[in-house]
Amino acid sequence: MTSDGQSMSADVAVIGGGPVGLMSAIALAASGIETTLIAPPAQPDHRTTALLGGSVKALETLGVWPACRPHAAPLRKIRIIDDTARLLRAPEVCFAAAEIDLEAFGYNIENRHLLAALQARAAELELNHIAAAALSVKSGERDAVIAFAGGEARTRLVIGADGARSLCRAAAGIGLKRRDYPQAALTLNLSHARPHDDTSTEFHTESGPFTLVPLPGRRSSLVCVLAPETARRLAAMTDDALAKEIERRSHSLLGSMTVEEGRGFFPLAVETADALARNRIALVGEAAHVVPPIGAQGLNLGLRDGAAIAEIVTDARRQGLDLGAPSVLAGYEASRRADVLSRTVAVDLLNRSLLADFLPMQGMRGLSLFLVDRIGPLRRALMREGVMPAASQPRLMRGEMV
Ligand SMILES: Cc1cc2nc3c(=O)[nH]c(=O)nc-3n(C[C@H](O)[C@H](O)[C@H](O)COP(=O)(O)OP(=O)(O)OC[C@H]3O[C@@H](n4cnc5c(N)ncnc54)[C@H](O)[C@@H]3O)c2cc1C
């Protein structure tokens, strides 16, 4: 820990101690890059994350997964139910990980456990951690200077993992495209009378998905996407009234429910940075892209950013390059652009197809799910692509160290 008011230097500074920042810093430090993490203490987060295959593999490779596993529930099946009252409804579709020879598509874990496991691994690696927020980042010809309360750090490269309101993005002079949806997500965890059988169930409703994702035991996390005023009304209910409302909306699939402490309310938007890197600053996670919580893409995408930048920086070090050189940043941009764009477009289309009152759009969605349900190879290709995108597999996601 260093915050003694002095100027210090490192090869790389990671700004932000969310899951993506911690993972990036651990990957860099584990491969021998002198790394400083600049991150104030984390805020409480009651959300959960469905970590897909590649993310789990990366956490295993970095030695983080053993501390996660006892708190994580396997997702062996994913069921999609059209719960709209529309004329053209899609058939119910159920995907099983066993169909593509996997034990599970991924694992669902509470963010607090994931963060605790990452923090413990960072401490084991004796990662240099400045427990303060970055106040400014100034990029120059030879290095970047980060100011924080009590000191400053000079580095070749800054990794901006500072979330959706990114100071790093602004400091790099990178703009942002944002589109707001007429939706908000209400999130909470709950226990229930019936077992979930390791199956995640997604009800597609006219206002967005209502998704129950398994947690260990007879517990699940809920992400309920609604019109903002409805989400607010539900969020203000008593525990008992809310439990009954959720049971009603889930058609008593998991029996009677008890809601746990900690409700989240997230207005939904899609955000994409105009560039992923510039001026000695590379953006990862929500500093670079925000996607709505549909299909468990956001953090999985962010972890692939972290794995990719760690790999590119490590390769640059082996070649004796300046770690923040334009060519290194261009390599990062090129390696991540297609994955970020394709995931953002796919989630956006899926969400808009749910919201659309336009009959041909509903027909298309129904037909797509029908085809996916009936055509085995298409179905299996889709499942594989969801778990391990063919276009973007940084080494860590394949189980190799950066
Ligand atoms: C309801 C909901 C459900 C979701 N479910 C899933 C899911 O199942 N699967 C999935 O893959 N994704 C999911 N996501 C997306 C996922 O939560 C995000 O992608 C993820 O939290 C982003 O992580 P991050 O580390 O990039 O950003 P954050 O978690 O926002 O972390 C950013 C960190 O930077 C710090 N920071 C900010 N400014 C500064 C500064 N100036 N100096 C230093 N530090 C700073 C903040 O304190 C924070 O700790 C969900 C999102 C929502 C809203």
The ligand as an SDF file (V2000), in Angstrom:
LIG
                    3D

 53 58  0  0  0  0  0  0  0  0999 V2000
  -28.8830   -5.5320  -13.2830 C   0  0  0  0  0  0  0  0  0  0  0  0
  -27.6020   -5.9770  -13.8900 C   0  0  0  0  0  0  0  0  0  0  0  0
  -27.3020   -7.3370  -13.9820 C   0  0  0  0  0  0  0  0  0  0  0  0
  -26.1150   -7.7590  -14.6260 C   0  0  0  0  0  0  0  0  0  0  0  0
  -25.8790   -9.0990  -14.7590 N   0  0  0  0  0  0  0  0  0  0  0  0
  -24.7840   -9.5090  -15.4710 C   0  0  0  0  0  0  0  0  0  0  0  0
  -24.5210  -10.9060  -15.7060 C   0  0  0  0  0  0  0  0  0  0  0  0
  -25.2520  -11.8020  -15.2700 O   0  0  0  0  0  0  0  0  0  0  0  0
  -23.4010  -11.2380  -16.4330 N   0  0  0  0  0  0  0  0  0  0  0  0
  -22.5700  -10.2870  -16.9360 C   0  0  0  0  0  0  0  0  0  0  0  0
  -21.5960  -10.6330  -17.6290 O   0  0  0  0  0  0  0  0  0  0  0  0
  -22.7830   -8.9710  -16.7030 N   0  0  0  0  0  0  0  0  0  0  0  0
  -23.8610   -8.5580  -15.9890 C   0  0  0  0  0  0  0  0  0  0  0  0
  -24.0850   -7.2250  -15.7800 N   0  0  0  0  0  0  0  0  0  0  0  0
  -23.0700   -6.2530  -16.2120 C   0  0  0  0  0  0  0  0  0  0  0  0
  -21.9880   -6.1280  -15.1560 C   0  0  0  0  0  0  0  0  0  0  0  0
  -22.5610   -5.8720  -13.9000 O   0  0  0  0  0  0  0  0  0  0  0  0
  -21.0180   -5.0280  -15.5340 C   0  0  0  0  0  0  0  0  0  0  0  0
  -20.5210   -5.2970  -16.8220 O   0  0  0  0  0  0  0  0  0  0  0  0
  -19.8350   -4.9680  -14.5730 C   0  0  0  0  0  0  0  0  0  0  0  0
  -20.2330   -4.6740  -13.2700 O   0  0  0  0  0  0  0  0  0  0  0  0
  -18.8530   -3.9190  -15.0270 C   0  0  0  0  0  0  0  0  0  0  0  0
  -17.6800   -4.0490  -14.2900 O   0  0  0  0  0  0  0  0  0  0  0  0
  -16.5490   -2.9520  -14.3390 P   0  0  0  0  0  0  0  0  0  0  0  0
  -15.4560   -3.4610  -13.4690 O   0  0  0  0  0  0  0  0  0  0  0  0
  -16.2750   -2.5840  -15.7510 O   0  0  0  0  0  0  0  0  0  0  0  0
  -17.2300   -1.6380  -13.7320 O   0  0  0  0  0  0  0  0  0  0  0  0
  -17.7190   -1.3380  -12.2380 P   0  0  0  0  0  0  0  0  0  0  0  0
  -18.1860   -2.5740  -11.5560 O   0  0  0  0  0  0  0  0  0  0  0  0
  -18.6920   -0.2040  -12.3820 O   0  0  0  0  0  0  0  0  0  0  0  0
  -16.4110   -0.8480  -11.4960 O   0  0  0  0  0  0  0  0  0  0  0  0
  -15.8360    0.3890  -11.7170 C   0  0  0  0  0  0  0  0  0  0  0  0
  -15.0190    0.7300  -10.4870 C   0  0  0  0  0  0  0  0  0  0  0  0
  -14.2830    1.9070  -10.7530 O   0  0  0  0  0  0  0  0  0  0  0  0
  -14.2830    2.7040   -9.5880 C   0  0  0  0  0  0  0  0  0  0  0  0
  -13.9990    4.0950   -9.9860 N   0  0  0  0  0  0  0  0  0  0  0  0
  -14.8210    4.9790  -10.5960 C   0  0  0  0  0  0  0  0  0  0  0  0
  -14.1890    6.1570  -10.7790 N   0  0  0  0  0  0  0  0  0  0  0  0
  -12.9320    6.0010  -10.2680 C   0  0  0  0  0  0  0  0  0  0  0  0
  -11.7990    6.8750  -10.1490 C   0  0  0  0  0  0  0  0  0  0  0  0
  -11.8380    8.1370  -10.5730 N   0  0  0  0  0  0  0  0  0  0  0  0
  -10.6760    6.3790   -9.5780 N   0  0  0  0  0  0  0  0  0  0  0  0
  -10.6010    5.0880   -9.1460 C   0  0  0  0  0  0  0  0  0  0  0  0
  -11.6590    4.2440   -9.2290 N   0  0  0  0  0  0  0  0  0  0  0  0
  -12.8000    4.6920   -9.7880 C   0  0  0  0  0  0  0  0  0  0  0  0
  -15.6470    2.4920   -8.9700 C   0  0  0  0  0  0  0  0  0  0  0  0
  -15.6150    2.7880   -7.5970 O   0  0  0  0  0  0  0  0  0  0  0  0
  -15.8640    0.9940   -9.2440 C   0  0  0  0  0  0  0  0  0  0  0  0
  -15.3700    0.2080   -8.1890 O   0  0  0  0  0  0  0  0  0  0  0  0
  -25.2430   -6.7870  -15.1440 C   0  0  0  0  0  0  0  0  0  0  0  0
  -25.5310   -5.4200  -15.0160 C   0  0  0  0  0  0  0  0  0  0  0  0
  -26.6960   -5.0120  -14.4210 C   0  0  0  0  0  0  0  0  0  0  0  0
  -27.0310   -3.5310  -14.3410 C   0  0  0  0  0  0  0  0  0  0  0  0
  1  2  1  0
  2  3  1  0
  2 52  2  0
  3  4  2  0
  4  5  1  0
  4 50  1  0
  5  6  2  0
  6  7  1  0
  6 13  1  0
  7  8  2  0
  7  9  1  0
  9 10  1  0
 10 11  2  0
 10 12  1  0
 12 13  2  0
 13 14  1  0
 14 15  1  0
 14 50  1  0
 15 16  1  0
 16 17  1  0
 16 18  1  0
 18 19  1  0
 18 20  1  0
 20 21  1  0
 20 22  1  0
 22 23  1  0
 23 24  1  0
 24 25  2  0
 24 26  1  0
 24 27  1  0
 27 28  1  0
 28 29  2  0
 28 30  1  0
 28 31  1  0
 31 32  1  0
 32 33  1  0
 33 34  1  0
 33 48  1  0
 34 35  1  0
 35 36  1  0
 35 46  1  0
 36 37  1  0
 36 45  1  0
 37 38  2  0
 38 39  1  0
 39 40  1  0
 39 45  2  0
 40 41  1  0
 40 42  2  0
 42 43  1  0
 43 44  2  0
 44 45  1  0
 46 47  1  0
 46 48  1  0
 48 49  1  0
 50 51  2  0
 51 52  1  0
 52 53  1  0
M  END
$$$$
